[in-house]
Amino acid sequence: MTLDKDLVDALEKDYTTAPVTAQERVMLDYVVKITNDATQVGKDDHERLRAAGFDDKAILQITLIAAWFNYINRVADALGVGRE
């Protein structure tokens, strides 16, 4: 979480050009891959996270948080939450 509006705007516009650390970029690449097609995530993705400094617990936490947000957003979309 951040209160930095400029960072939020940059992330929303294009996370690949946002001013984030190399470690954060690896994490964001992984989260985007989970969001787009989790079946394409493989051992090489986990190895990139490890090489960026994330341990297995952190990888699990990143995965669970990304998956939960994807799930809850799909539930809300299916129920029409926020459309009216």
N, C-alpha and C positions, 0 to 999 in steps of 0.2 A: 504494500500500500504506500501511496505517496500523496502528498498535498501539492506536488510540483505540477501545476497545470501545463506547463510547456512540455514536460516529459510525457504526460498523459496524451497530449495532443500529438506529439511526435510518434508515440507508440500506436495510436489509433490510425494515423496517416499511413505509416509504413514502419513496422517494428524493425525492419532490416537496416533502416537508416537512423533509427533513434539513438540518442547518446546513452548507450548502456555498456556495461563491461563485457569483455569477451565471454566470461562465465555466464552472465545473464543472457547473452545472445545464443549460446549453445542451449540453454534451458528453453528459451523462447522458440528456437527452431524445433526442439523436441515436442513442445506443447502444441505448436501448429501442426506438426505431423500427426500427433494423436487426434487432434480435432478434425483434420482433413480425412484421414483414413488410418485408424489405429492398427489395422491388419498389416500395414507396411512398416511398422516399428519392429526393429530387430536388434540383435546383439550389438551390431555396430553403433546403433544409436546410444545404447547404454554405455558402450566403451567411450564414445565421445563425451558423454556426461562425466564419466569417471576421470577421463583425461583433463576435464575442465575443473576437477576438484570436488565433484559430488560423490558421496559414498552411497552404498546400497540403500540405506535408510532414506537419504535425501531423494534418491531416484524414485523410491516407492512413494514418498510424500508428494513429489512433483506429479507423478502419474495419477495418484488418487485425487489430488486437487483438480487437475485438468479434466479428468474423467467425470468427476462430480459436477463441475461447472457445465460441461457438455450435456450431461444427463439432465440436470435441473433446468437448463435452458430449453431443451427439447420438450420436457414435460410442460413448461410454461407456454411454449409455442403451440403445442398440441391442444392445450386448454384455452388458448386465446388470451392468456394473461397479458395485460398491458396494451391490448389492441383498442380498447375503447376509452 
